Amino acid sequence: MRHRLLPSVSKVCFSTLLVLALCETALSDPPRITKSGPFSASSSTAVESVLQEGRALELRGRWSEALSHYENAVRNYPENVHIRQRFGTARLQYDIERRYNDRSFCNSLVNLSCGEVLDLYSEVLLKIQAHYIDEPDWKELVQRGSDGFEIALKSETFLRENDLDFDPRTTAAFSRMLRQSLDLRTIETRSDARRFIATVASMAEQHLQIRPTIVVLEYLCGATNSLDLYSAYLTPDQLNDVYSQIEGNFVGLGIELKAQNDALVIVRVIPGSPAQRSGIRAGDQIFSVDGQPTCYLSTDKAASLLQGKIGTTAELVLGTSGIGRRLVRVRRQRVEVPSISDVKIVDSSYGIAYIKLTCFQKTTCRDLDIALWKLHREGMKKLIIDLRGNPGGLLTTAVEIADKFVEQGTIVSTRGRSIQEGFKYSAHSSGTWRVPLVVLIDDESASAAEIFAGAIQDHRRGAIVGCKSYGKGSVQGIFPLNVTTAGIRLTTAKFYSPSGRPFSQVGVEPDIVVHKTAKPVSSFGQSKHHTSDTIMAAGLRVARQQGNRLTSER
């Protein structure tokens, strides 16, 4: 089975919710850096400040936060080579941390033979050749794997988890030998790549006493995860998480974590989840999990401890600023993840309704139908759809949601290297809601959210209000692997608005530009619209000025 996804980028998520490709949440929100020109003194100073701050995070081993930090910097300074290099290194380090805190990956290290893992490597290369958006350069892919392996040889996590201890001179000598061997090697086919990786695995076993399976998996992950921002090797657990998010449910506690000031903070609690029923609140800090202090754990390690089989119990020590610590026991249960977190009439005198759409998953169309009919019965005459912070989801769901409001014409088109990736998705007149629309977006509205906003804008179906969206304009496919229960996520195409506009690194420019001054959402199901929420206030003004056409559904 293959799923076409539109995930947001590294908006990297460490959570007991899921670590996913669909609806992900930023680990941290570093301040945006205002550009003043690529060669100005102030720009140079700002870049230096970014690099220094990132280096400080690296030295403390906070790779998840470093990755988020550099990703923001890349968006502000896309042409700066030094920032892009640090971003690439941070991602490789983060990927190592993530893999070795994944029990299913560690099981693969033990259970897969050298021959099996080489077959797995070959299968991944075949998927890349058949489906990736760009023609693969086999030697470059091997080089990326070598880069990742060299970084792994210096990673404390990699060395500790594999019970290795190298003298730096030994590692440096092996790296030189590896580079010389690669420089002299001709790699023009998938078979050439496999043979070289088998040679490297043998060299590493001879000179460093590293098991071949470990080496091949590092090459596999280093190559796949460096194809672009969105492609990645998915461990068996990560693949299951992706499918769970597609379905809109998972087994867990129903909380989402982020690293903040060397602490683990709960940033979201899903309504109706075991966590909410146990009295856990957004803002709580986790001090220990099952007796293990979190101050000694990485975010991924803590998240892995919080995962478990349905019916088992997690024991947490929690606290908040100024309040004493408390012990909470939470039973892991199946949690339904809402794709719509708020449905209400926000201005009864104008009949203005409001829907907060958090992501695009398999259940979103059903949930939206229920919400629309509820609002219709309550007197909806105009509708505000809030896509702020919505990182995307399923391509087909984005099309189906747009089709509910666009009567005819193209909704989105996709183009890839393969002719099979060229699609044009069109609207159907039946079942169209003709209620006047306002769509709220911000710089965290991405992928599927941008497809919806772009379709509404190009068809002049409603007003887009807020600030420019993220600019994630590519489609990913999820491909299960036969050798093991893992999978890979590959970028297969780019998508374009009905008028042919690209989204990648461009985003959607709102019709009404409003600077973002406050976070609109504090947690799932808890929208806050204070006077400081300037985007919501602007959306209400636009809605009140729209024509008073009655809602109809046909």
SULKALIN-V772024 format. One line per field, one symbol per residue. psi: psi as a letter, one per 30 degrees, with the letter a starting at -180 (. if undefined). Layout:
# SULKALIN-V772024
psi: ???
This chain:
# SULKALIN-V772024
psi: kkkjlillbfikkjlfdljlfdjlkkelilkkkkkgkfgleeeeeeeeeeeeeeeeeefggieeeeeeeeeeeeeeiffjeeeeeeeeeeeeeeeeeeefgjeeeeeeeefkleeefeeeeeeeeeeeeefkflkkjeeeeeeeeeeeeeeeffkeeeeefghljkkeeeeeeeeeeeeeeeefkkjfleeeeeeeeeeeeeeeeeffhkkeeeeeeeeeeeeefgeaffklkjleeeeeeeeeeefgllkafhlkllkjhgljkjfkkkkgleeefggklkfkkkfljhfjkffgkleeeeeeeflalkflkkjkjlllkfkllkkkkkkklkkkjkfkfkjlkfjfefhklkkjjfljaefeeeeeeeeeeeeefggkflkkkjgkgjfbbkeeeeeeeefffkellkellkkaekfffjljkllkekgkkgkkkkkklafgklceeeeeeeeeeeghflkkkblklehjhlkkkkjlkeeagaakkkkfllllleggklfkgeakklejkkkkfkkfkflkgikkilffieeeeeeeeeeffllhklklk.
